[in-house]
Amino acid sequence: MKVCQKIQSGRLKPSLKTHRDHVQHVNAIVEQKQQVKENVCQKCGKPMILRTVRSGSNQGNEFWGCSGYASCRSIRPIA
Ligand SMILES: [Zn+2]
C-alpha cells in the first residue's frame, strides 16, 4: 500500500509541473498574439514585425516594420 502511494505521488509532481509550464507557454503565445494584433500596419493592415537597422548612423536600433515590406514601407519607432 505504501509503495503504491509513493508511485502515485511521484507521478503527480511531474505532471503538475508540466501543466504549469504548459500554461506559461500558452500565456506567452497569447501575449505574443496580442502584441501582434496591436502592431498592425495602419496603411495595409499587415502585422508589424520587429526589425533592426542594418546600416547607417542608427545601425543596431530596432523599429517596427510592416511585414508587407517592399510593397509597403510603413515603419513605426518603438515607443
Ligand atoms: Zn503595411
PDB file of the backbone (N, CA, C, O) and the ligand in Angstrom, with CONECT records:
HET     ZN  A 101       1
ATOM      1  N   MET A   1       0.843  -1.218   0.000  1.00  0.00           N
ATOM      2  CA  MET A   1       0.000   0.000   0.000  1.00  0.00           C
ATOM      3  C   MET A   1       0.868   1.254   0.000  1.00  0.00           C
ATOM      4  O   MET A   1       0.632   2.195  -0.758  1.00  0.00           O
ATOM      5  N   LYS A   2       1.897   1.245   0.885  1.00  0.00           N
ATOM      6  CA  LYS A   2       2.783   2.420   0.946  1.00  0.00           C
ATOM      7  C   LYS A   2       3.511   2.633  -0.387  1.00  0.00           C
ATOM      8  O   LYS A   2       3.667   3.758  -0.861  1.00  0.00           O
ATOM      9  N   VAL A   3       3.948   1.522  -0.967  1.00  0.00           N
ATOM     10  CA  VAL A   3       4.678   1.617  -2.241  1.00  0.00           C
ATOM     11  C   VAL A   3       3.784   2.229  -3.313  1.00  0.00           C
ATOM     12  O   VAL A   3       4.214   3.052  -4.120  1.00  0.00           O
ATOM     13  N   CYS A   4       2.527   1.798  -3.292  1.00  0.00           N
ATOM     14  CA  CYS A   4       1.582   2.297  -4.280  1.00  0.00           C
ATOM     15  C   CYS A   4       1.413   3.811  -4.157  1.00  0.00           C
ATOM     16  O   CYS A   4       1.393   4.524  -5.161  1.00  0.00           O
ATOM     17  N   GLN A   5       1.291   4.301  -2.906  1.00  0.00           N
ATOM     18  CA  GLN A   5       1.126   5.744  -2.693  1.00  0.00           C
ATOM     19  C   GLN A   5       2.352   6.509  -3.181  1.00  0.00           C
ATOM     20  O   GLN A   5       2.249   7.595  -3.751  1.00  0.00           O
ATOM     21  N   LYS A   6       3.523   5.902  -2.938  1.00  0.00           N
ATOM     22  CA  LYS A   6       4.757   6.556  -3.333  1.00  0.00           C
ATOM     23  C   LYS A   6       4.800   6.744  -4.850  1.00  0.00           C
ATOM     24  O   LYS A   6       5.197   7.794  -5.356  1.00  0.00           O
ATOM     25  N   ILE A   7       4.385   5.713  -5.546  1.00  0.00           N
ATOM     26  CA  ILE A   7       4.387   5.792  -7.002  1.00  0.00           C
ATOM     27  C   ILE A   7       3.413   6.867  -7.489  1.00  0.00           C
ATOM     28  O   ILE A   7       3.700   7.612  -8.426  1.00  0.00           O
ATOM     29  N   GLN A   8       2.268   6.925  -6.836  1.00  0.00           N
ATOM     30  CA  GLN A   8       1.262   7.904  -7.255  1.00  0.00           C
ATOM     31  C   GLN A   8       1.752   9.335  -7.046  1.00  0.00           C
ATOM     32  O   GLN A   8       1.593  10.189  -7.919  1.00  0.00           O
ATOM     33  N   SER A   9       2.359   9.592  -5.859  1.00  0.00           N
ATOM     34  CA  SER A   9       2.823  10.958  -5.601  1.00  0.00           C
ATOM     35  C   SER A   9       3.996  11.293  -6.521  1.00  0.00           C
ATOM     36  O   SER A   9       4.155  12.435  -6.954  1.00  0.00           O
ATOM     37  N   GLY A  10       4.808  10.284  -6.810  1.00  0.00           N
ATOM     38  CA  GLY A  10       5.926  10.507  -7.717  1.00  0.00           C
ATOM     39  C   GLY A  10       5.449  10.838  -9.117  1.00  0.00           C
ATOM     40  O   GLY A  10       6.118  11.559  -9.857  1.00  0.00           O
ATOM     41  N   ARG A  11       4.305  10.316  -9.471  1.00  0.00           N
ATOM     42  CA  ARG A  11       3.738  10.590 -10.797  1.00  0.00           C
ATOM     43  C   ARG A  11       3.099  11.971 -10.857  1.00  0.00           C
ATOM     44  O   ARG A  11       3.158  12.660 -11.875  1.00  0.00           O
ATOM     45  N   LEU A  12       2.486  12.358  -9.733  1.00  0.00           N
ATOM     46  CA  LEU A  12       1.733  13.613  -9.726  1.00  0.00           C
ATOM     47  C   LEU A  12       2.636  14.828  -9.934  1.00  0.00           C
ATOM     48  O   LEU A  12       2.291  15.753 -10.670  1.00  0.00           O
ATOM     49  N   LYS A  13       3.807  14.812  -9.268  1.00  0.00           N
ATOM     50  CA  LYS A  13       4.645  16.011  -9.300  1.00  0.00           C
ATOM     51  C   LYS A  13       5.040  16.440 -10.715  1.00  0.00           C
ATOM     52  O   LYS A  13       4.843  17.598 -11.083  1.00  0.00           O
ATOM     53  N   PRO A  14       5.590  15.530 -11.505  1.00  0.00           N
ATOM     54  CA  PRO A  14       5.985  15.975 -12.846  1.00  0.00           C
ATOM     55  C   PRO A  14       4.808  16.442 -13.700  1.00  0.00           C
ATOM     56  O   PRO A  14       4.947  17.369 -14.499  1.00  0.00           O
ATOM     57  N   SER A  15       3.649  15.800 -13.532  1.00  0.00           N
ATOM     58  CA  SER A  15       2.516  16.209 -14.360  1.00  0.00           C
ATOM     59  C   SER A  15       2.035  17.598 -13.959  1.00  0.00           C
ATOM     60  O   SER A  15       1.592  18.374 -14.805  1.00  0.00           O
ATOM     61  N   LEU A  16       2.124  17.914 -12.654  1.00  0.00           N
ATOM     62  CA  LEU A  16       1.761  19.265 -12.218  1.00  0.00           C
ATOM     63  C   LEU A  16       2.713  20.287 -12.818  1.00  0.00           C
ATOM     64  O   LEU A  16       2.290  21.335 -13.304  1.00  0.00           O
ATOM     65  N   LYS A  17       4.001  19.973 -12.778  1.00  0.00           N
ATOM     66  CA  LYS A  17       5.000  20.897 -13.314  1.00  0.00           C
ATOM     67  C   LYS A  17       4.799  21.084 -14.814  1.00  0.00           C
ATOM     68  O   LYS A  17       4.869  22.195 -15.338  1.00  0.00           O
ATOM     69  N   THR A  18       4.546  19.965 -15.486  1.00  0.00           N
ATOM     70  CA  THR A  18       4.323  20.034 -16.922  1.00  0.00           C
ATOM     71  C   THR A  18       3.119  20.909 -17.240  1.00  0.00           C
ATOM     72  O   THR A  18       3.141  21.706 -18.178  1.00  0.00           O
ATOM     73  N   HIS A  19       2.067  20.746 -16.439  1.00  0.00           N
ATOM     74  CA  HIS A  19       0.862  21.542 -16.665  1.00  0.00           C
ATOM     75  C   HIS A  19       1.168  23.030 -16.489  1.00  0.00           C
ATOM     76  O   HIS A  19       0.720  23.864 -17.276  1.00  0.00           O
ATOM     77  N   ARG A  20       1.948  23.353 -15.431  1.00  0.00           N
ATOM     78  CA  ARG A  20       2.260  24.762 -15.173  1.00  0.00           C
ATOM     79  C   ARG A  20       3.102  25.330 -16.324  1.00  0.00           C
ATOM     80  O   ARG A  20       2.864  26.447 -16.785  1.00  0.00           O
ATOM     81  N   ASP A  21       4.078  24.556 -16.775  1.00  0.00           N
ATOM     82  CA  ASP A  21       4.899  25.005 -17.897  1.00  0.00           C
ATOM     83  C   ASP A  21       4.040  25.228 -19.122  1.00  0.00           C
ATOM     84  O   ASP A  21       4.222  26.191 -19.867  1.00  0.00           O
ATOM     85  N   HIS A  22       3.097  24.317 -19.318  1.00  0.00           N
ATOM     86  CA  HIS A  22       2.217  24.420 -20.480  1.00  0.00           C
ATOM     87  C   HIS A  22       1.387  25.701 -20.415  1.00  0.00           C
ATOM     88  O   HIS A  22       1.223  26.400 -21.415  1.00  0.00           O
ATOM     89  N   VAL A  23       0.860  26.001 -19.212  1.00  0.00           N
ATOM     90  CA  VAL A  23       0.054  27.222 -19.055  1.00  0.00           C
ATOM     91  C   VAL A  23       0.902  28.448 -19.346  1.00  0.00           C
ATOM     92  O   VAL A  23       0.453  29.377 -20.018  1.00  0.00           O
ATOM     93  N   GLN A  24       2.141  28.449 -18.834  1.00  0.00           N
ATOM     94  CA  GLN A  24       3.025  29.589 -19.085  1.00  0.00           C
ATOM     95  C   GLN A  24       3.298  29.725 -20.578  1.00  0.00           C
ATOM     96  O   GLN A  24       3.332  30.826 -21.127  1.00  0.00           O
ATOM     97  N   HIS A  25       3.492  28.570 -21.220  1.00  0.00           N
ATOM     98  CA  HIS A  25       3.763  28.567 -22.652  1.00  0.00           C
ATOM     99  C   HIS A  25       2.577  29.145 -23.418  1.00  0.00           C
ATOM    100  O   HIS A  25       2.748  29.964 -24.320  1.00  0.00           O
ATOM    101  N   VAL A  26       1.376  28.711 -23.050  1.00  0.00           N
ATOM    102  CA  VAL A  26       0.169  29.213 -23.717  1.00  0.00           C
ATOM    103  C   VAL A  26       0.018  30.703 -23.479  1.00  0.00           C
ATOM    104  O   VAL A  26      -0.304  31.453 -24.400  1.00  0.00           O
ATOM    105  N   ASN A  27       0.250  31.140 -22.236  1.00  0.00           N
ATOM    106  CA  ASN A  27       0.147  32.566 -21.930  1.00  0.00           C
ATOM    107  C   ASN A  27       1.119  33.377 -22.771  1.00  0.00           C
ATOM    108  O   ASN A  27       0.780  34.463 -23.241  1.00  0.00           O
ATOM    109  N   ALA A  28       2.325  32.855 -22.965  1.00  0.00           N
ATOM    110  CA  ALA A  28       3.319  33.561 -23.760  1.00  0.00           C
ATOM    111  C   ALA A  28       2.837  33.710 -25.196  1.00  0.00           C
ATOM    112  O   ALA A  28       3.006  34.765 -25.808  1.00  0.00           O
ATOM    113  N   ILE A  29       2.238  32.656 -25.729  1.00  0.00           N
ATOM    114  CA  ILE A  29       1.729  32.720 -27.098  1.00  0.00           C
ATOM    115  C   ILE A  29       0.594  33.737 -27.185  1.00  0.00           C
ATOM    116  O   ILE A  29       0.532  34.523 -28.130  1.00  0.00           O
ATOM    117  N   VAL A  30      -0.304  33.721 -26.199  1.00  0.00           N
ATOM    118  CA  VAL A  30      -1.426  34.669 -26.193  1.00  0.00           C
ATOM    119  C   VAL A  30      -0.889  36.093 -26.152  1.00  0.00           C
ATOM    120  O   VAL A  30      -1.392  36.965 -26.861  1.00  0.00           O
ATOM    121  N   GLU A  31       0.134  36.338 -25.322  1.00  0.00           N
ATOM    122  CA  GLU A  31       0.706  37.675 -25.231  1.00  0.00           C
ATOM    123  C   GLU A  31       1.310  38.094 -26.563  1.00  0.00           C
ATOM    124  O   GLU A  31       1.144  39.231 -27.003  1.00  0.00           O
ATOM    125  N   GLN A  32       2.016  37.159 -27.199  1.00  0.00           N
ATOM    126  CA  GLN A  32       2.620  37.463 -28.494  1.00  0.00           C
ATOM    127  C   GLN A  32       1.547  37.836 -29.505  1.00  0.00           C
ATOM    128  O   GLN A  32       1.696  38.797 -30.259  1.00  0.00           O
ATOM    129  N   LYS A  33       0.460  37.063 -29.512  1.00  0.00           N
ATOM    130  CA  LYS A  33      -0.608  37.326 -30.471  1.00  0.00           C
ATOM    131  C   LYS A  33      -1.234  38.691 -30.218  1.00  0.00           C
ATOM    132  O   LYS A  33      -1.549  39.419 -31.159  1.00  0.00           O
ATOM    133  N   GLN A  34      -1.415  39.041 -28.937  1.00  0.00           N
ATOM    134  CA  GLN A  34      -1.994  40.338 -28.622  1.00  0.00           C
ATOM    135  C   GLN A  34      -1.065  41.453 -29.080  1.00  0.00           C
ATOM    136  O   GLN A  34      -1.506  42.484 -29.589  1.00  0.00           O
ATOM    137  N   GLN A  35       0.235  41.224 -28.888  1.00  0.00           N
ATOM    138  CA  GLN A  35       1.209  42.234 -29.289  1.00  0.00           C
ATOM    139  C   GLN A  35       1.142  42.446 -30.798  1.00  0.00           C
ATOM    140  O   GLN A  35       1.171  43.579 -31.279  1.00  0.00           O
ATOM    141  N   VAL A  36       1.052  41.343 -31.536  1.00  0.00           N
ATOM    142  CA  VAL A  36       0.970  41.439 -32.990  1.00  0.00           C
ATOM    143  C   VAL A  36      -0.316  42.148 -33.391  1.00  0.00           C
ATOM    144  O   VAL A  36      -0.321  42.966 -34.311  1.00  0.00           O
ATOM    145  N   LYS A  37      -1.400  41.834 -32.701  1.00  0.00           N
ATOM    146  CA  LYS A  37      -2.688  42.421 -33.023  1.00  0.00           C
ATOM    147  C   LYS A  37      -2.648  43.936 -32.876  1.00  0.00           C
ATOM    148  O   LYS A  37      -3.236  44.672 -33.668  1.00  0.00           O
ATOM    149  N   GLU A  38      -1.926  44.392 -31.823  1.00  0.00           N
ATOM    150  CA  GLU A  38      -1.838  45.832 -31.601  1.00  0.00           C
ATOM    151  C   GLU A  38      -0.893  46.484 -32.602  1.00  0.00           C
ATOM    152  O   GLU A  38      -1.008  47.673 -32.898  1.00  0.00           O
ATOM    153  N   ASN A  39       0.034  45.698 -33.115  1.00  0.00           N
ATOM    154  CA  ASN A  39       1.031  46.247 -34.024  1.00  0.00           C
ATOM    155  C   ASN A  39       0.700  45.922 -35.474  1.00  0.00           C
ATOM    156  O   ASN A  39       1.460  45.236 -36.158  1.00  0.00           O
ATOM    157  N   VAL A  40      -0.418  46.410 -35.925  1.00  0.00           N
ATOM    158  CA  VAL A  40      -0.748  46.200 -37.337  1.00  0.00           C
ATOM    159  C   VAL A  40      -0.468  47.481 -38.093  1.00  0.00           C
ATOM    160  O   VAL A  40      -0.610  48.584 -37.565  1.00  0.00           O
ATOM    161  N   CYS A  41      -0.068  47.312 -39.336  1.00  0.00           N
ATOM    162  CA  CYS A  41       0.250  48.444 -40.196  1.00  0.00           C
ATOM    163  C   CYS A  41      -1.000  49.281 -40.427  1.00  0.00           C
ATOM    164  O   CYS A  41      -2.062  48.755 -40.760  1.00  0.00           O
ATOM    165  N   GLN A  42      -0.862  50.589 -40.246  1.00  0.00           N
ATOM    166  CA  GLN A  42      -2.020  51.460 -40.424  1.00  0.00           C
ATOM    167  C   GLN A  42      -2.297  51.707 -41.905  1.00  0.00           C
ATOM    168  O   GLN A  42      -3.364  52.208 -42.260  1.00  0.00           O
ATOM    169  N   LYS A  43      -1.354  51.363 -42.761  1.00  0.00           N
ATOM    170  CA  LYS A  43      -1.563  51.563 -44.194  1.00  0.00           C
ATOM    171  C   LYS A  43      -2.243  50.366 -44.834  1.00  0.00           C
ATOM    172  O   LYS A  43      -3.212  50.519 -45.579  1.00  0.00           O
ATOM    173  N   CYS A  44      -1.718  49.133 -44.535  1.00  0.00           N
ATOM    174  CA  CYS A  44      -2.233  47.952 -45.238  1.00  0.00           C
ATOM    175  C   CYS A  44      -2.828  46.904 -44.303  1.00  0.00           C
ATOM    176  O   CYS A  44      -3.424  45.937 -44.776  1.00  0.00           O
ATOM    177  N   GLY A  45      -2.680  47.071 -42.971  1.00  0.00           N
ATOM    178  CA  GLY A  45      -3.308  46.146 -42.025  1.00  0.00           C
ATOM    179  C   GLY A  45      -2.500  44.892 -41.752  1.00  0.00           C
ATOM    180  O   GLY A  45      -2.935  44.043 -40.974  1.00  0.00           O
ATOM    181  N   LYS A  46      -1.334  44.752 -42.372  1.00  0.00           N
ATOM    182  CA  LYS A  46      -0.491  43.589 -42.097  1.00  0.00           C
ATOM    183  C   LYS A  46       0.231  43.785 -40.768  1.00  0.00           C
ATOM    184  O   LYS A  46       0.446  44.919 -40.340  1.00  0.00           O
ATOM    185  N   PRO A  47       0.612  42.668 -40.103  1.00  0.00           N
ATOM    186  CA  PRO A  47       1.284  42.816 -38.804  1.00  0.00           C
ATOM    187  C   PRO A  47       2.649  43.476 -38.945  1.00  0.00           C
ATOM    188  O   PRO A  47       3.381  43.250 -39.909  1.00  0.00           O
ATOM    189  N   MET A  48       2.966  44.298 -37.952  1.00  0.00           N
ATOM    190  CA  MET A  48       4.281  44.922 -37.905  1.00  0.00           C
ATOM    191  C   MET A  48       5.250  43.946 -37.252  1.00  0.00           C
ATOM    192  O   MET A  48       4.893  43.300 -36.267  1.00  0.00           O
ATOM    193  N   ILE A  49       6.451  43.824 -37.769  1.00  0.00           N
ATOM    194  CA  ILE A  49       7.438  42.930 -37.173  1.00  0.00           C
ATOM    195  C   ILE A  49       8.661  43.733 -36.748  1.00  0.00           C
ATOM    196  O   ILE A  49       8.984  44.778 -37.314  1.00  0.00           O
ATOM    197  N   LEU A  50       9.332  43.197 -35.719  1.00  0.00           N
ATOM    198  CA  LEU A  50      10.488  43.888 -35.164  1.00  0.00           C
ATOM    199  C   LEU A  50      11.672  43.751 -36.114  1.00  0.00           C
ATOM    200  O   LEU A  50      12.072  42.644 -36.475  1.00  0.00           O
ATOM    201  N   ARG A  51      12.217  44.880 -36.505  1.00  0.00           N
ATOM    202  CA  ARG A  51      13.360  44.874 -37.416  1.00  0.00           C
ATOM    203  C   ARG A  51      14.514  45.640 -36.779  1.00  0.00           C
ATOM    204  O   ARG A  51      14.325  46.416 -35.842  1.00  0.00           O
ATOM    205  N   THR A  52      15.699  45.407 -37.302  1.00  0.00           N
ATOM    206  CA  THR A  52      16.882  46.085 -36.807  1.00  0.00           C
ATOM    207  C   THR A  52      17.518  46.861 -37.945  1.00  0.00           C
ATOM    208  O   THR A  52      17.639  46.363 -39.064  1.00  0.00           O
ATOM    209  N   VAL A  53      17.926  48.096 -37.643  1.00  0.00           N
ATOM    210  CA  VAL A  53      18.599  48.911 -38.650  1.00  0.00           C
ATOM    211  C   VAL A  53      19.934  48.270 -39.001  1.00  0.00           C
ATOM    212  O   VAL A  53      20.769  48.050 -38.124  1.00  0.00           O
ATOM    213  N   ARG A  54      20.139  47.968 -40.289  1.00  0.00           N
ATOM    214  CA  ARG A  54      21.332  47.226 -40.713  1.00  0.00           C
ATOM    215  C   ARG A  54      22.513  48.139 -41.009  1.00  0.00           C
ATOM    216  O   ARG A  54      23.664  47.712 -40.917  1.00  0.00           O
ATOM    217  N   SER A  55      22.244  49.375 -41.358  1.00  0.00           N
ATOM    218  CA  SER A  55      23.353  50.248 -41.718  1.00  0.00           C
ATOM    219  C   SER A  55      22.986  51.687 -41.399  1.00  0.00           C
ATOM    220  O   SER A  55      21.846  51.981 -41.040  1.00  0.00           O
ATOM    221  N   GLY A  56      23.944  52.570 -41.529  1.00  0.00           N
ATOM    222  CA  GLY A  56      23.701  53.985 -41.285  1.00  0.00           C
ATOM    223  C   GLY A  56      23.999  54.372 -39.851  1.00  0.00           C
ATOM    224  O   GLY A  56      24.499  53.567 -39.066  1.00  0.00           O
ATOM    225  N   SER A  57      23.685  55.616 -39.518  1.00  0.00           N
ATOM    226  CA  SER A  57      24.023  56.138 -38.194  1.00  0.00           C
ATOM    227  C   SER A  57      23.172  55.504 -37.101  1.00  0.00           C
ATOM    228  O   SER A  57      23.560  55.516 -35.933  1.00  0.00           O
ATOM    229  N   ASN A  58      22.008  54.947 -37.467  1.00  0.00           N
ATOM    230  CA  ASN A  58      21.128  54.297 -36.476  1.00  0.00           C
ATOM    231  C   ASN A  58      21.309  52.784 -36.456  1.00  0.00           C
ATOM    232  O   ASN A  58      20.431  52.075 -35.965  1.00  0.00           O
ATOM    233  N   GLN A  59      22.419  52.271 -36.974  1.00  0.00           N
ATOM    234  CA  GLN A  59      22.647  50.833 -37.045  1.00  0.00           C
ATOM    235  C   GLN A  59      22.507  50.192 -35.664  1.00  0.00           C
ATOM    236  O   GLN A  59      23.051  50.686 -34.677  1.00  0.00           O
ATOM    237  N   GLY A  60      21.760  49.071 -35.616  1.00  0.00           N
ATOM    238  CA  GLY A  60      21.556  48.352 -34.359  1.00  0.00           C
ATOM    239  C   GLY A  60      20.276  48.755 -33.664  1.00  0.00           C
ATOM    240  O   GLY A  60      19.801  48.041 -32.781  1.00  0.00           O
ATOM    241  N   ASN A  61      19.708  49.887 -34.044  1.00  0.00           N
ATOM    242  CA  ASN A  61      18.430  50.297 -33.444  1.00  0.00           C
ATOM    243  C   ASN A  61      17.303  49.419 -33.964  1.00  0.00           C
ATOM    244  O   ASN A  61      17.319  48.978 -35.113  1.00  0.00           O
ATOM    245  N   GLU A  62      16.319  49.171 -33.097  1.00  0.00           N
ATOM    246  CA  GLU A  62      15.182  48.356 -33.502  1.00  0.00           C
ATOM    247  C   GLU A  62      13.975  49.240 -33.796  1.00  0.00           C
ATOM    248  O   GLU A  62      13.796  50.295 -33.187  1.00  0.00           O
ATOM    249  N   PHE A  63      13.168  48.800 -34.719  1.00  0.00           N
ATOM    250  CA  PHE A  63      11.945  49.533 -35.055  1.00  0.00           C
ATOM    251  C   PHE A  63      10.916  48.550 -35.574  1.00  0.00           C
ATOM    252  O   PHE A  63      11.256  47.423 -35.937  1.00  0.00           O
ATOM    253  N   TRP A  64       9.662  48.968 -35.613  1.00  0.00           N
ATOM    254  CA  TRP A  64       8.602  48.133 -36.170  1.00  0.00           C
ATOM    255  C   TRP A  64       8.500  48.419 -37.658  1.00  0.00           C
ATOM    256  O   TRP A  64       8.355  49.566 -38.081  1.00  0.00           O
ATOM    257  N   GLY A  65       8.578  47.353 -38.443  1.00  0.00           N
ATOM    258  CA  GLY A  65       8.442  47.489 -39.881  1.00  0.00           C
ATOM    259  C   GLY A  65       7.288  46.628 -40.363  1.00  0.00           C
ATOM    260  O   GLY A  65       7.027  45.563 -39.803  1.00  0.00           O
ATOM    261  N   CYS A  66       6.603  47.083 -41.391  1.00  0.00           N
ATOM    262  CA  CYS A  66       5.478  46.317 -41.930  1.00  0.00           C
ATOM    263  C   CYS A  66       5.979  44.990 -42.510  1.00  0.00           C
ATOM    264  O   CYS A  66       7.005  44.953 -43.189  1.00  0.00           O
ATOM    265  N   SER A  67       5.244  43.899 -42.237  1.00  0.00           N
ATOM    266  CA  SER A  67       5.633  42.590 -42.768  1.00  0.00           C
ATOM    267  C   SER A  67       5.391  42.519 -44.273  1.00  0.00           C
ATOM    268  O   SER A  67       5.842  41.586 -44.938  1.00  0.00           O
ATOM    269  N   GLY A  68       4.685  43.499 -44.797  1.00  0.00           N
ATOM    270  CA  GLY A  68       4.498  43.561 -46.249  1.00  0.00           C
ATOM    271  C   GLY A  68       5.543  44.468 -46.883  1.00  0.00           C
ATOM    272  O   GLY A  68       5.306  45.097 -47.914  1.00  0.00           O
ATOM    273  N   TYR A  69       6.720  44.519 -46.232  1.00  0.00           N
ATOM    274  CA  TYR A  69       7.800  45.386 -46.713  1.00  0.00           C
ATOM    275  C   TYR A  69       8.129  45.095 -48.175  1.00  0.00           C
ATOM    276  O   TYR A  69       8.032  43.960 -48.641  1.00  0.00           O
ATOM    277  N   ALA A  70       8.508  46.123 -48.863  1.00  0.00           N
ATOM    278  CA  ALA A  70       8.779  46.127 -50.307  1.00  0.00           C
ATOM    279  C   ALA A  70       7.557  46.727 -50.985  1.00  0.00           C
ATOM    280  O   ALA A  70       7.667  47.738 -51.679  1.00  0.00           O
ATOM    281  N   SER A  71       6.364  46.100 -50.787  1.00  0.00           N
ATOM    282  CA  SER A  71       5.169  46.724 -51.359  1.00  0.00           C
ATOM    283  C   SER A  71       4.632  47.793 -50.401  1.00  0.00           C
ATOM    284  O   SER A  71       3.961  48.735 -50.824  1.00  0.00           O
ATOM    285  N   CYS A  72       4.935  47.637 -49.109  1.00  0.00           N
ATOM    286  CA  CYS A  72       4.535  48.638 -48.122  1.00  0.00           C
ATOM    287  C   CYS A  72       5.741  48.936 -47.240  1.00  0.00           C
ATOM    288  O   CYS A  72       6.296  48.020 -46.633  1.00  0.00           O
ATOM    289  N   ARG A  73       6.151  50.171 -47.157  1.00  0.00           N
ATOM    290  CA  ARG A  73       7.355  50.513 -46.403  1.00  0.00           C
ATOM    291  C   ARG A  73       7.036  51.282 -45.125  1.00  0.00           C
ATOM    292  O   ARG A  73       7.839  52.084 -44.647  1.00  0.00           O
ATOM    293  N   SER A  74       5.861  51.024 -44.586  1.00  0.00           N
ATOM    294  CA  SER A  74       5.451  51.708 -43.366  1.00  0.00           C
ATOM    295  C   SER A  74       6.312  51.230 -42.202  1.00  0.00           C
ATOM    296  O   SER A  74       6.508  50.028 -42.023  1.00  0.00           O
ATOM    297  N   ILE A  75       6.823  52.163 -41.418  1.00  0.00           N
ATOM    298  CA  ILE A  75       7.591  51.809 -40.226  1.00  0.00           C
ATOM    299  C   ILE A  75       7.066  52.601 -39.045  1.00  0.00           C
ATOM    300  O   ILE A  75       6.409  53.630 -39.205  1.00  0.00           O
ATOM    301  N   ARG A  76       7.372  52.095 -37.842  1.00  0.00           N
ATOM    302  CA  ARG A  76       6.934  52.780 -36.626  1.00  0.00           C
ATOM    303  C   ARG A  76       8.037  52.641 -35.599  1.00  0.00           C
ATOM    304  O   ARG A  76       8.503  51.527 -35.359  1.00  0.00           O
ATOM    305  N   PRO A  77       8.473  53.732 -34.980  1.00  0.00           N
ATOM    306  CA  PRO A  77       9.522  53.609 -33.958  1.00  0.00           C
ATOM    307  C   PRO A  77       8.995  52.924 -32.721  1.00  0.00           C
ATOM    308  O   PRO A  77       7.802  52.997 -32.424  1.00  0.00           O
ATOM    309  N   ILE A  78       9.887  52.247 -31.986  1.00  0.00           N
ATOM    310  CA  ILE A  78       9.493  51.605 -30.737  1.00  0.00           C
ATOM    311  C   ILE A  78       9.278  52.676 -29.684  1.00  0.00           C
ATOM    312  O   ILE A  78      10.164  53.492 -29.425  1.00  0.00           O
ATOM    313  N   ALA A  79       8.114  52.670 -29.086  1.00  0.00           N
ATOM    314  CA  ALA A  79       7.777  53.714 -28.105  1.00  0.00           C
ATOM    315  C   ALA A  79       8.594  53.512 -26.839  1.00  0.00           C
ATOM    316  O   ALA A  79       8.461  54.283 -25.888  1.00  0.00           O
TER     317      ALA A  79
HETATM  318 ZN    ZN A 101       1.929  47.916 -44.424  1.00  0.00          ZN2+
END
